[in-house]
Amino acid sequence: MDKRTAKQEACFRIAMVALTALESGEDWLPDNYSTEDVPKVATAIEEVINELARRGGREPLVGG
């Protein structure tokens, strides 16, 4: 695995952890985030995961 691929894989794994935390209802976002921001952040994380999956030759994992 080259350095670029390793970095993509690391980003993918970190994003999956963040998505899992959001989906489980853990309160891990800073207090200055409003409740309206949480779904927006979750959607953005899903988009990042799917983009990293696409770049890594994987099928999209969330949201289709």
C-alpha positions, -999 to 999 in steps of 0.1 A, spaced: 0 0 0 15 33 -10 14 64 12 -16 80 -7 -37 48 -4 -28 45 33 -40 81 38 -72 74 20 -78 43 41 -71 62 73 -95 90 63 -122 64 54 -118 46 88 -119 79 107 -150 90 89 -167 56 96 -160 61 134 -175 96 132 -206 83 114 -210 55 140 -208 81 168 -234 103 152 -258 73 144 -255 60 180 -265 94 194 -233 101 211 -228 138 220 -194 143 205 -199 175 186 -189 207 204 -217 224 224 -218 253 200 -234 231 173 -272 234 172 -294 204 170 -301 214 134 -264 211 126 -261 175 137 -280 160 107 -261 183 83 -228 171 97 -240 135 95 -249 140 58 -215 155 51 -197 126 68 -218 102 46 -207 121 15 -170 119 26 -173 82 32 -189 75 -1 -163 96 -19 -134 78 -2 -151 45 -10 -154 55 -46 -118 65 -48 -108 32 -31 -128 11 -56 -154 2 -30 -192 3 -34 -208 33 -16 -214 22 20 -241 47 31 -270 64 16 -268 46 -17 
